[in-house]
């Protein structure tokens, strides 16, 4: 286990603010360069969006989306200690009214069924969502299966966007029907793929 790190939010309301990343190498925070490129690719799709940050890690992607004008964000992280750290980052930025953390596996169908069946009153956790951010562990092909669950349970709003970080040496993941390729970029060993939801 190494020391806890810090990463910087690259744009918007909290530009330059730093948030904590988990110690050790169990998570792989998206680099500032790739994160900035992702939000450049997303452009206006972030503004006002209801965001679901899956495999959230430090929460940097979901918090960056809020900084850049998203209306609310649900961050899903399976590791209890890392989920606690995301809550600390949310408090650090004063975003408790716009962001919530659920400690669960992003590739668990039970998570989506529970969220769909019992949306809470504040609406942060309630589907539908306009933007899905996915940065799963590499080499496990988790993106198609996770978005299959999200789609089957009716989470995408009309015109929703999914954006995923994955290995640059592999082609963009094949998503369920209704998700159409939008943009694809490579940055060294990392690739970003974006799709739009048009059922």
N, C-alpha and C positions, 0 to 999 in steps of 0.2 A: 504494500500500500504506500503510495506516495502522498505528497501534500496536496491539499485541495487547491485547485487552480481557479483562475478568473478569466472570463472572456468578455469582450466588449460588444455592446449592442451597436450596430453599424449605421442605423438611420432612424429618423422619426423623432417622436416625443422624447425618448430616452437615449438618443444618440450619445455615445461616449460613456454611458453608465456601464458599470461592470457587474456581472453576476457570477455566482460560484459554479464551478464544475466539480463533479465527484472526483475524489482521489483515486489513484490506481488506473489501470487500463481496461476496466470493465465497460466503460463507455468511450465513445469516439466522437467528441464534440465536433460539429461541423466547423471548419475553419472560417475565419472572418471573410476571407476572399470568396469562398464558395457561398457562404450565407448571403453576402451582399449581391453576388451574381444571381442567386435564386430569387431574391426580392426584386432585382431589376427585371428578371424574366417575367415575374408575376405582375409587375406594374400595378395598374389600378384594380386588379382582382382582389387585392388585400383590403382595400378601403371598405369599411362597413361589414366585412366578412365575418361569419360565424366559423371559427376555426377549430379543427380537431387535430392536435399534435400527437401522433402515435409514435411509440418508441421514444418518448420525449427526452430521456437522458437529463441533461441540465435544464431543459425547458427553453433553451436559447431560441429555437425556431418559433415556438408559440409566443414567447415574450417579444421577439423581434416583430412578429406579425401585429401584436397589440401596439407596439411602439409606432408602427407604420400605419395605423388607422383601423385595424380590425376591431369589430365591436365586442367580441368575447372569444375566449379560448378555453377549450377543455384539453388538458394535458394528461396523457395516459402513460404511466411508467410502472413497470412490474416490480422493480426492486424497492423495498420499503425505505431504505436509507436514502436512496436517490429521490424518491417521491417526497420525502421530508425536505430535502435540499431544494427541490423546486418550490415547495411552499414557502421556504425562507426567501427565495429569489422573488416570488410574487409579493411577499410582504415588504421586501427591500424597495420595490418599485411602487408600492402603494396600489397594487392592481387587484386587491382582493375582491372588488365588486365586479371585475371583468374576467377573472381567470379562476379555474378550479382544477384540482389535481385528483385523478382517480388512480389508486394503486391497484393495477391489474395488468394482465398480459394483453397486449394489443392484438394478438392473434387468437384471442379466446372468444368464441361465439357467445358465451354466457354474458360477457361484458355488454355486447350490443343489444342482446335481448333484454337484459335488465334495464339498460338506459331507455330503450324504446318503450318498455312497459310501464315504467314509473318515472317520467320526467319530473324533476323537482320544480318547485314554484319559481325559483329565481331564473330559470331558463338557460343558465350557462351550460348545463349538461344536456339539455334537451335537443334532439334532432329536429329539423334537418340542419346540415352544415354546408357552408359554401366553399370551404377550403380544407383539404386534407394534406397534412405534412407528414411524410414518412421518411425516417432515417433509421432503418432497422440494422441489426448486426449483418455484416457482410457474409456472403457465401452460404446463406440459409434460404434464399428464395422466398422471403416472407411477404414481399409486396403483393403479388397476385392473390394469395390466399386471404390476406388481411382485407384487401379491397373487395374481394368476393363477399366476405361477411358484411362489411359496411354496406355494400350495394344490396345484398339480399334482404337486409333488415330495414331498407328504405332511408338510409341516412343522407344521401346526397340530395341537395336542393337542385332545382333546375339550373343548368349552367354551371354547376360546381366544378372546381378544379382540384386535381390531385397532383402533388409535386413530391417526387421521391429522389433521394440521393442513393446511388448504388455504384457498384464497381464499374470503372470505365472500360475494362476488358471484356465485359459482357454486353450483349445487346439490351435495349430497353425491355423491361419485363412485359410479358403479354397479359393484359388486363381483361377482366370480364367484359362481355358485350355491353355496349353503351358508353364505354370509356374510349375516347378517340385521341390519338397522339396529337399534341399541340406543339411542344418545343422540346429539343434535346441538345444538350451542350456537354462537352468534356472539359475537365480542368485537371490535367495530370492524371492521377490514378482514380479520380472521382468523376462521376457523371451525374447530371441532373436531367430527369425526364419529367415532363408535364403533360397531363391529359385533361380533356374537358368532358363533362358528363352530358351526354345528349341521348337519352334513352329512346 
